[in-house]
Amino acid sequence: MHDQQILELLRSGKRDKALLRLYKHFPQVERLICSKGGSKEDARDIYQEALIIFCRKVKSVEFELTAGIGTYLYSVSRFLWKDELQRRQKKTTVDFDLDLTPQDEQALQEALERENNLKMAEQVIAGLGQRCRDLLQLFYFQSLSMKVIADKLQFSSEKIARNQKYKCMERAKAKLLALKKQATIQSPDLSLK
């Protein structure tokens, strides 16, 4: 049956016959919707909406079909699915935003940044030599004096231990800076927006 005959069936009120013919275009739309993240049920719903739009348009006196019915239904379905995906994305975003107050969002952002900084610090420390790790751990975590650290790590003097601590810190800062630059390049915006 040709497109013009289907249009005549719709205009003369014989929708059932016309719809039987129109459903031959459904597999194309189903493939489209499924390939764009939808389910077969989504495809059926979208196609039914497209058919309703098509049937309403056909009844309008000004309606002129400039493409094949299959092409028209496919295009309408594609636009309907695009709108549905945007609606779903907005709903997900809105639901998430409604659950968090601005203070909660700020606290979460700060916690994520702290976690990220801790991971980077762990990477930096792991990349230092054992002697540097030991020296920094004794100084910062055990709060030992430089004299005790010099004795424990067998430095010839407290001054050399202090100098070594300075060099270790400079290497750690350089590695941390490099990691932060790399992280910024890989994901420039870590915000929740």
N, C-alpha and C positions, 0 to 999 in steps of 0.2 A: 504494500500500500504506500502510495506517495505522500509526501508531506502535505500537499494541498488537500488530499482526501481526508487526512487526519484533522486538519483545520476545519473542514466542512462538518465532520462528525461532531467536533467540539461545539461548533457554532449552532448546530441543529439539535443540541441537547443529548446526543448519543455518547455521553462521556465514557461509559463502560467499554464500548468497542474501541474508542480512541485510546483509553488508558492501556488496554491490552497491547496495542501497537506501540505506545510510548515506552512501555517497560522493556522493550528490546534494547533501549539505550542505557539501561541501568548498569550492566556489567562494566561499561567504560567508567562510569562515575564511581562505582564501587572500587575499582582498581585505583582510581585517583585518590579517593579518601583514605583507603588503606595504606597507600604509599606515602601519604602525608601525615601518618600517625593516628588515623581514625580506625574505628572498628567497623565491622559489617553493619552493625546496628546504627552507627553514626551515618554510614553511607545511605541506609534506607531512610533515615529521618531527613537527611539533607536532600535526597532525591525527591521525597514526597513534598518538601517545601518548594523545590524547584518546579515540580509539576503544578502545584497550586498557583505559583506565580505565573507560570506559562498559561494555564487555563484562564486565569483572570485577564491576562494581557490579550489573549485570543478574542475574548468577548468584547474588547474595546474596538471601536470602529477605526481608530487611528492606527491600530497595530498592523505592522507590515513585517513579515518574516523575511529578513535579508540574508539569512544563512539557513543551513539545514536544521531541522528540529533537533537532531542529535547534538549538533554543535552548540545550538542555543542552550539546551538543557545542561550540557557539559560546562559551558561558561557560567551559567547561573549557579550551578552546583559548586563550581570552583570558588566563586566569590562568596557564596554562603558559608562554605567550609573555612575560608580565610577569616571571615567575620567571627565564626564560632571559635576558631583557635585564638583569636585576639580576645574574645570575651572570656574564654577559659583562663588565659594568661592573666588578664586583669583581675579576675575573681580570685585566683591564687595569690596574686600580689596584694590585693586588698585584704583578703583574709589574714595574710601574714602581718600586714601593717596594722590591722585592727587589734591584733593580739599584743602588740608592743607599744608602750608609752614612749615618748621621746627619751625619757630618762633610761628606760629599759634598753632602748636601741643604742643609746650612747654607752651604757655599761657593757652591752654585748660587744660593741665595736672595740671598746678598750680592752676587754678580755681577749678578743681575737688578736689584737695587736700585741698584747703581752705574751700570749701563747706563741705567736709568730717570732717575737723577739727571743723568747726562751729557746725555741728550736734553733734559731740562728746562732745563739750563744753556744749551745751544745755542739753545733757543727764546728764553730770556730775553735772551741776548746779541744774537740777531738782531733782537729787538724794541727794543733801545736805539738811539739815534742813532749816526751814524758817528763823531762826535767822541768820544762816550763809549766806543765800541768801541775806537777808536785809543788813547785814554788808558789804558784798562784793559789792553789788550794790551801797550803799552809798559812799564807798571808791573809787571804780573804775569808776563808771558812773556819780556820782554826785560830785566827787572830794572833798568831805567834809573832814575836818581835823579829826583826831582821837578823839580830845576833843569833837567836835560836835557829832560825832558818838556815843561816850560813853554816852553823855547826851540823845540823841534820843533813843538809845536802852537800856537805864537804866543800863549801866555797872557802877560799883562803882568807876572806875577810868579809865583814858586814857591808863594806862599801861595794865590793864586787857582787854580793847578793842583791843589793839595792839596784845596782846598774843592770844586772841580769833581769830583775823584775821589770824595770823600765823597758828593756828590749822586748821582753815577752808581751808586755801590755801593748807596745807599739805594733808588734806583729798581729796580735789579736784584733786591735782596732782596724788595721789595714784589711784583714780577712773579713771582718764584720762589715766594713764599708763596701767591699767587693760583693759580698752576699746580698746586701741591701740593694745595691745597684742592679744586680742580676734579678732580684725579686721584682724590682720596679719595672724592669724591661719586660719580664714575663707576664706580670699582671699589674698594669699601671693603676687600676682602681680597685682597692680592696673594700670599698664601702658597701653597705648593704642595699643601697638604692638600686 
